[in-house]
């Protein structure tokens, strides 16, 4: 049987259909991990989406008179 380390506590545990908590060693570790995700202690890294304010700021910078001489 394949064994893995529990992602929560590190305990060596069996990874099979017989282990309802897989890949965790127990229901307790599974619930602790779920709670950490719910509290946002764990996050999937992403780039933040620009806000509408950022969009308008960047638009104004891109269309300034200095960057487009034909607007003079």
Secondary structure, DSSP 8 states (H G I E B T S, - for coil): --EEE-TTT--EEE-STT-TTTTSSSHHHHHHHHHHHHTTSS---------HHHHHHHHHHHT-TTT-GGG-
